[in-house]
Amino acid sequence: MAVMLLHKQKKIMNLTFEKLLHEIIINESGEEIQPVTKNKLSLFLSNNDFEKDEDVPEWLMVFFFALKNKLSIEPNPLSKAQTKADVWEFFCDLQDLAELGCFDYGEWIRVRLPKHNMLGFISIEHSFYQTEKLSNISDDGLSDISEAKILNQ
């Protein structure tokens, strides 16, 4: 019993990433997370081997931290060592959570958070990620994160 309690306590301490995603969902939805959404998120994390924070790639933690805290990050390169195939699967899974506005376009992934006024963009083709305030995104249709290409899709 004590070992089980200790394991559960350790798991709670290692869920900064899950807590971060919960806070984003609460802010985007404007209400507490429904049990079904909470269960889906926990399942996504488990299925992608992100049960402990040390299993979450650092760049992914930074990406969602920036989105939650409304911080713009210039394009930041990603190396093959920083990405794992299951990270892309993780984003595919997140598409089921409407509050995260996540969509995998194949060559790039975007996470749109209107209530945070933030957009996260990951280019698989060019191996970088960035975050930007929605209000700062150009409508020129030329850049990878232009309003014409991302906001209305």
C-alpha positions in Angstrom: 0.0 0.0 0.0 2.8 2.5 0.9 4.7 1.6 -2.2 1.6 2.2 -4.3 1.0 5.5 -2.6 4.6 6.5 -3.1 4.4 5.6 -6.8 1.2 7.6 -7.2 2.8 10.6 -5.4 5.9 10.4 -7.7 3.6 10.3 -10.7 1.8 13.4 -9.6 5.1 15.2 -9.1 6.2 14.2 -12.7 3.2 15.6 -14.5 4.2 19.2 -15.2 3.6 18.6 -18.9 0.1 17.2 -18.3 -0.7 20.1 -15.9 0.5 22.6 -18.6 -1.8 21.0 -21.2 -4.7 21.0 -18.7 -4.3 24.7 -18.0 -4.3 25.5 -21.7 -7.4 23.4 -22.2 -9.2 25.1 -19.3 -8.3 28.6 -20.6 -9.4 27.7 -24.1 -12.7 26.1 -23.1 -13.5 28.6 -20.4 -14.5 25.8 -18.0 -13.1 22.9 -16.0 -11.9 19.9 -18.0 -14.5 17.3 -18.5 -13.6 13.8 -17.2 -13.7 12.4 -20.7 -11.2 15.0 -21.9 -9.0 14.5 -18.9 -9.0 10.8 -19.6 -8.2 11.3 -23.3 -5.3 13.5 -22.5 -3.9 11.1 -19.9 -4.3 8.3 -22.5 -2.5 10.4 -25.2 0.4 11.0 -22.9 0.6 7.4 -21.9 0.3 6.1 -25.5 3.2 8.4 -26.5 5.4 7.4 -23.5 5.1 10.9 -21.9 4.0 9.6 -18.5 6.9 11.4 -16.8 8.2 14.8 -17.6 11.7 13.5 -18.3 10.2 11.6 -21.2 8.8 14.7 -22.8 11.3 16.3 -25.3 12.5 19.6 -23.9 11.5 21.6 -27.0 8.0 20.2 -26.7 7.7 21.4 -23.1 9.1 24.9 -24.2 6.6 25.0 -27.1 3.6 24.5 -24.9 5.0 26.7 -22.1 5.4 29.5 -24.6 1.8 29.0 -25.9 0.3 29.0 -22.4 2.4 32.1 -21.3 1.8 34.0 -24.5 5.5 34.1 -25.5 6.7 34.4 -29.0 9.6 32.2 -30.0 11.4 32.9 -33.3 11.9 29.8 -35.5 13.9 27.4 -33.4 15.7 24.5 -35.2 15.0 20.9 -34.4 17.5 18.2 -34.9 16.6 14.6 -35.6 17.8 13.8 -32.0 15.2 16.2 -30.6 12.3 14.6 -32.4 10.8 11.2 -32.2 8.3 9.6 -34.5 5.8 9.4 -31.6 5.9 13.2 -31.1 4.2 13.5 -34.5 1.7 10.8 -33.5 1.1 12.8 -30.3 0.0 15.8 -32.3 -2.2 13.6 -34.5 -3.8 12.4 -31.2 -4.3 16.0 -29.9 -6.5 16.8 -32.9 -9.2 15.0 -31.1 -9.2 17.7 -28.4 -10.9 20.7 -30.1 -9.7 23.1 -27.3 -6.2 22.8 -28.5 -6.9 23.7 -32.1 -4.3 21.2 -33.3 -4.0 20.1 -36.9 -1.4 18.0 -38.6 -1.0 19.1 -42.3 1.6 16.4 -43.0 4.6 18.8 -43.6 3.7 21.0 -40.7 1.6 21.1 -37.6 -0.2 24.0 -36.1 -1.7 24.6 -32.7 -4.1 27.5 -32.7 -5.2 28.9 -29.3 -7.5 31.9 -29.9 -8.2 32.6 -26.2 -4.5 32.7 -25.6 -4.1 34.8 -28.8 -1.3 32.3 -29.8 -0.3 30.1 -32.7 2.3 27.4 -32.5 3.8 26.1 -35.7 6.1 23.1 -36.3 7.6 22.5 -39.7 8.4 18.9 -40.2 9.9 19.6 -43.6 12.2 22.3 -42.4 12.8 21.0 -38.9 11.9 24.0 -36.7 9.2 25.3 -34.3 8.0 28.7 -33.4 5.2 30.4 -31.5 3.6 33.7 -32.3 0.8 35.9 -31.1 -2.2 35.6 -33.5 -2.5 39.4 -33.6 1.1 39.6 -35.0 0.6 37.1 -37.9 0.7 38.6 -41.4 -2.1 38.2 -43.8 0.3 38.3 -46.8 -0.1 34.6 -47.7 3.6 34.3 -48.2 5.1 33.1 -45.0 4.6 29.6 -43.6 2.6 31.1 -40.7 0.6 33.7 -42.6 -3.0 34.1 -41.7 -4.1 33.1 -45.2 -2.3 29.7 -44.8 -3.1 28.8 -41.2 -5.7 30.8 -39.4 -8.7 29.9 -41.5 -7.8 26.3 -42.1 
